[in-house]
Amino acid sequence: MTPEERIVELETRFTHQQRMLEDLSAVLIEQGRQLEEAERAIGRLLQRTDELGAQLDTPRRAEEERPPHY
């Protein structure tokens, strides 16, 4: 392999790696957006559960309930 061929090969590999890095960055950004959306949805669900629990005057979660032996 001549030095020129080697340089072309390295440049080709570099270009592919650069493209892969850009693709991975885009995926990471999208997953971050999805995570934020899921966290907001969970927050809304917890708030709604609190509201319904207050209407029923019952604990929201199992860990808030008193054990049967109390």
C-alpha positions in Angstrom: 0.0 0.0 0.0 1.5 3.3 -1.0 1.5 6.3 1.3 -1.2 8.0 -0.9 -3.4 4.9 -0.7 -2.9 4.8 3.0 -3.9 8.4 3.4 -7.1 7.8 1.3 -8.0 4.8 3.4 -7.5 6.8 6.6 -9.5 9.7 5.3 -12.3 7.3 4.3 -12.4 5.6 7.7 -12.3 9.0 9.4 -15.3 10.2 7.3 -17.3 7.0 8.3 -16.5 7.5 11.9 -17.5 11.1 11.8 -20.8 10.2 10.2 -21.4 7.5 12.9 -20.6 10.0 15.6 -23.2 12.4 14.2 -25.8 9.6 14.0 -25.1 8.6 17.6 -25.4 12.2 18.7 -28.8 12.5 17.0 -30.0 9.3 18.7 -28.8 10.5 22.0 -30.6 13.8 21.6 -33.9 12.1 20.6 -33.6 9.7 23.6 -33.1 12.7 25.9 -36.2 14.3 24.5 -38.2 11.1 25.0 -36.9 10.8 28.5 -38.0 14.3 29.4 -41.4 13.6 27.9 -41.8 10.4 29.9 -40.8 12.2 33.1 -43.4 14.9 32.5 -46.0 12.2 31.9 -45.1 10.4 35.1 -45.3 13.6 37.0 -48.8 14.2 35.6 -49.8 10.7 36.5 -48.5 11.0 40.0 -50.4 14.3 40.4 -53.6 12.8 39.1 -53.1 9.8 41.5 -52.7 12.2 44.4 -55.9 14.1 43.4 -57.9 10.9 43.1 -56.4 9.6 46.4 -57.4 12.8 48.1 -60.9 12.4 46.8 -61.1 8.9 48.1 -59.1 9.7 51.2 -56.8 6.7 50.6 -53.0 6.4 50.3 -51.6 6.8 46.9 -49.0 4.1 47.0 -48.5 0.7 48.7 -45.7 2.1 50.9 -48.0 4.7 52.3 -50.6 2.2 53.4 -50.6 1.0 57.0 -49.8 -2.7 57.3 -52.8 -4.9 58.3 -51.4 -5.5 61.8 -51.8 -1.9 62.9 
